[in-house]
Amino acid sequence: MHVFDLEKEQEFDTKKHVEKILKTVGGGDVTVACWEPGQKSPNHCHPDATEIYFCFEGGGIMKSNNDQVDIVPGSFVVHPPGEVHEYTNGQERTMLFRVRYGKDMKSQHV
């Protein structure tokens, strides 16, 4: 069993969002991702991994292909392998909990 306190693990940086891997487990990892207002991820995909986000606090907009959804506390997003996506943070600090698993966690920018 692995237990984490996301409040204690959070780290923010005004220059770019912070993805802090908390543990590598089996065929994947668990991460806390911290975003300052307005920060944006590059448009990317993970060809050989599923990526799951849970919004703990804050929120923003997740885009994937031609879809766009508002991310709010309690939102849960699953990106299957190869799905192109990007996240734009909203007006307040945001903390997302991320799980990735698959053959290879590497991302490809699009």
Backbone bond lengths (Angstrom), bond angles and torsions (degrees), N, CA, C in turn:
res aa  C-N    CA-C-N  psi(-1)  N-CA   C-N-CA  omega(-1)  CA-C   N-CA-C  phi
1 M - - - 1.441 - - 1.529 108.62 -
2 H 1.333 114.94 141.68 1.462 121.62 176.71 1.522 107.55 -126.29
3 V 1.308 117.11 129.41 1.459 122.33 -178.78 1.523 108.52 -124.31
4 F 1.334 116.23 133.95 1.459 121.25 -178.54 1.523 109.98 -130.26
5 D 1.315 117.05 145.42 1.457 123.53 173.09 1.527 106.39 -104.93
6 L 1.335 117.02 101.10 1.463 120.89 -175.03 1.525 112.24 -60.87
7 E 1.324 117.65 -33.94 1.470 120.08 177.46 1.527 110.81 -59.82
8 K 1.328 117.18 -41.09 1.473 120.94 179.97 1.522 112.45 -76.56
9 E 1.313 117.53 -25.99 1.470 121.81 -176.99 1.520 113.57 -86.48
10 Q 1.319 118.03 -14.83 1.467 120.06 -174.90 1.525 112.43 -63.84
11 E 1.338 115.70 143.03 1.463 123.56 175.71 1.525 107.42 -143.52
12 F 1.311 116.40 131.36 1.462 121.50 -179.38 1.525 109.76 -118.32
13 D 1.342 115.86 150.88 1.456 122.79 178.50 1.527 107.03 -143.00
14 T 1.322 117.63 128.89 1.460 120.86 -178.07 1.527 113.03 -69.76
15 K 1.336 117.53 -17.98 1.470 120.79 -177.34 1.524 113.26 -84.53
16 K 1.354 117.79 -36.60 1.470 120.54 177.99 1.520 108.88 -161.18
17 H 1.325 115.08 157.18 1.470 117.87 -178.67 1.529 109.97 -64.89
18 V 1.305 116.09 153.96 1.459 122.52 -176.37 1.519 109.26 -110.09
19 E 1.332 116.34 125.06 1.461 122.06 173.77 1.522 107.11 -113.01
20 K 1.309 116.27 107.80 1.458 122.32 -175.71 1.533 109.02 -107.04
21 I 1.335 115.94 109.64 1.464 120.29 178.00 1.521 108.60 -71.96
22 L 1.318 115.69 120.28 1.456 121.63 -178.31 1.519 112.30 -86.28
23 K 1.331 116.51 -33.93 1.462 120.38 -177.64 1.520 109.57 -165.89
24 T 1.321 115.63 140.33 1.456 121.36 168.89 1.523 106.14 -94.00
25 V 1.318 115.63 125.48 1.461 121.29 -175.17 1.517 108.87 -131.07
26 G 1.334 117.02 121.82 1.454 120.00 178.73 1.510 111.59 53.03
27 G 1.313 117.11 -122.69 1.463 122.38 -179.11 1.503 113.54 -96.60
28 G 1.336 118.38 32.57 1.457 119.43 -179.20 1.509 113.30 -165.81
29 D 1.336 115.02 -163.56 1.454 120.21 178.32 1.522 110.34 -145.42
30 V 1.337 115.16 161.83 1.459 121.84 174.58 1.529 107.08 -121.25
31 T 1.328 115.51 137.52 1.456 122.18 -169.08 1.526 111.00 -139.12
32 V 1.306 116.18 147.70 1.460 120.97 165.38 1.535 105.48 -104.74
33 A 1.335 116.26 129.38 1.467 122.04 -179.55 1.519 108.05 -116.45
34 C 1.329 116.74 123.34 1.464 122.45 -174.02 1.524 110.11 -117.54
35 W 1.325 115.48 131.65 1.460 122.53 -172.48 1.524 110.65 -127.78
36 E 1.319 116.65 132.58 1.456 122.25 170.44 1.534 108.08 -84.68
37 P 1.339 118.38 160.68 1.462 120.72 179.90 1.527 112.66 -51.65
38 G 1.344 115.64 133.50 1.457 122.66 175.11 1.520 116.33 80.67
39 Q 1.317 119.44 -7.51 1.473 119.82 179.58 1.529 110.18 -66.87
40 K 1.324 114.93 151.19 1.463 120.61 -173.74 1.522 109.53 -138.47
41 S 1.322 115.83 141.00 1.467 119.64 174.14 1.523 108.66 -85.06
42 P 1.321 117.59 155.89 1.464 118.97 172.94 1.528 109.26 -70.05
43 N 1.309 116.70 152.29 1.463 121.91 174.12 1.529 106.52 -66.33
44 H 1.328 117.81 119.95 1.463 120.68 -172.14 1.529 111.24 -154.06
45 C 1.310 115.12 173.86 1.464 121.58 173.30 1.526 108.86 -145.94
46 H 1.297 115.33 167.82 1.461 123.18 174.62 1.531 105.45 -121.80
47 P 1.340 117.31 97.05 1.461 120.73 -173.17 1.528 114.40 -57.68
48 D 1.336 117.19 -31.24 1.459 120.10 -174.26 1.526 113.41 -121.56
49 A 1.336 117.38 24.92 1.465 119.64 -179.52 1.525 111.01 -147.28
50 T 1.311 115.39 146.89 1.462 122.68 170.09 1.524 107.14 -89.34
51 E 1.334 116.59 139.97 1.456 121.33 -179.99 1.527 107.88 -125.33
52 I 1.329 115.96 127.91 1.462 122.27 -177.08 1.528 108.36 -122.82
53 Y 1.334 116.18 130.66 1.462 121.79 176.86 1.515 110.28 -118.45
54 F 1.334 115.80 139.59 1.458 122.69 171.50 1.527 106.80 -124.38
55 C 1.332 116.83 125.67 1.467 121.01 -179.98 1.524 108.96 -83.38
56 F 1.324 115.07 113.91 1.460 122.70 179.92 1.532 110.16 -83.62
57 E 1.364 116.29 -45.30 1.462 120.79 176.20 1.520 109.18 -155.81
58 G 1.331 115.88 155.62 1.460 121.01 -178.90 1.516 110.83 87.28
59 G 1.339 116.55 -139.07 1.455 120.71 177.95 1.508 112.94 148.33
60 G 1.325 114.39 173.15 1.455 121.44 -178.82 1.513 110.26 -174.84
61 I 1.323 116.32 -143.71 1.469 121.97 -178.01 1.519 109.17 -128.25
62 M 1.330 116.59 129.83 1.461 123.20 174.63 1.524 107.62 -107.28
63 K 1.329 115.63 126.36 1.461 121.46 177.30 1.516 108.55 -111.99
64 S 1.323 115.49 141.04 1.455 121.81 177.20 1.516 108.06 -150.09
65 N 1.329 116.48 122.04 1.462 121.25 -175.84 1.523 108.78 51.94
66 N 1.326 119.14 -118.55 1.462 121.36 -179.98 1.522 112.39 -101.90
67 D 1.325 117.70 9.02 1.461 122.04 -178.15 1.517 110.90 -101.63
68 Q 1.334 115.09 152.13 1.454 121.89 175.94 1.527 107.30 -142.92
69 V 1.343 116.76 131.89 1.467 120.04 178.61 1.521 109.71 -131.28
70 D 1.318 115.11 147.00 1.459 120.82 173.35 1.519 108.04 -78.42
71 I 1.324 115.81 133.66 1.459 122.17 176.86 1.526 107.38 -104.43
72 V 1.327 115.97 123.90 1.465 122.89 179.82 1.523 107.64 -131.92
73 P 1.334 118.03 164.09 1.464 118.84 178.23 1.534 111.35 -51.84
74 G 1.319 115.09 130.43 1.465 121.79 -176.55 1.516 113.76 97.22
75 S 1.355 118.45 -12.96 1.471 121.16 177.99 1.515 110.50 -68.20
76 F 1.314 115.33 145.46 1.460 123.81 -177.14 1.519 106.57 -134.10
77 V 1.341 118.07 119.50 1.467 122.89 -176.47 1.518 109.47 -121.68
78 V 1.333 117.08 133.02 1.463 121.98 177.37 1.528 108.37 -118.12
79 H 1.348 115.82 123.10 1.464 121.94 175.11 1.528 107.67 -107.28
80 P 1.343 117.76 112.25 1.465 119.56 176.79 1.532 111.05 -67.19
81 P 1.314 118.22 163.58 1.466 120.88 178.78 1.531 111.52 -51.24
82 G 1.335 115.72 132.99 1.460 121.48 175.59 1.518 115.79 85.89
83 E 1.340 119.13 -8.26 1.463 120.44 -179.06 1.530 109.58 -74.59
84 V 1.328 116.40 123.17 1.467 122.32 179.82 1.532 108.53 -76.72
85 H 1.340 115.93 133.09 1.462 119.88 -178.12 1.522 110.84 -153.53
86 E 1.335 114.98 161.48 1.455 122.21 173.07 1.526 108.33 -149.88
87 Y 1.320 114.98 151.43 1.459 120.86 179.70 1.519 108.90 -121.54
88 T 1.340 116.20 134.18 1.456 122.59 174.27 1.516 107.33 -118.87
89 N 1.319 116.73 121.30 1.457 120.52 -178.43 1.519 110.98 -73.97
90 G 1.321 115.51 153.10 1.454 122.14 -179.53 1.520 112.90 -84.40
91 Q 1.337 115.41 -146.66 1.460 123.75 -171.77 1.523 114.42 -84.41
92 E 1.330 118.13 -9.20 1.460 120.01 -178.03 1.524 110.74 -131.27
93 R 1.323 115.70 166.06 1.469 120.00 176.07 1.526 109.28 -57.43
94 T 1.316 114.49 143.31 1.458 120.05 -178.10 1.516 109.68 -131.66
95 M 1.327 114.84 141.35 1.457 120.73 174.14 1.527 107.87 -124.30
96 L 1.330 114.70 122.08 1.462 122.24 177.60 1.523 108.68 -113.91
97 F 1.311 116.19 143.09 1.461 121.74 172.46 1.524 106.21 -102.68
98 R 1.338 116.66 128.09 1.464 120.91 -174.86 1.524 110.47 -121.96
99 V 1.325 114.91 141.17 1.464 122.39 172.52 1.532 106.47 -125.80
100 R 1.325 116.24 130.44 1.475 121.52 174.03 1.516 107.89 -124.83
101 Y 1.329 115.59 141.66 1.456 119.28 174.29 1.526 109.41 -152.93
102 G 1.322 115.42 148.98 1.460 121.12 -179.26 1.525 109.75 153.11
103 K 1.324 114.83 -167.90 1.466 119.80 -178.48 1.525 112.96 -71.31
104 D 1.349 116.52 -33.53 1.471 120.45 -174.54 1.529 108.00 -152.61
105 M 1.324 118.18 126.22 1.469 122.51 -177.17 1.520 113.25 -83.29
106 K 1.340 117.92 -8.46 1.470 120.70 -175.81 1.527 111.79 -54.08
107 S 1.332 114.43 143.07 1.470 119.31 175.42 1.523 109.64 -104.93
108 Q 1.311 114.35 154.73 1.465 121.64 174.63 1.519 107.36 -120.44
109 H 1.330 117.04 125.35 1.461 120.75 177.15 1.519 108.60 -77.42
110 V 1.319 115.21 142.58 1.468 120.90 -176.80 1.514 108.33 -112.72
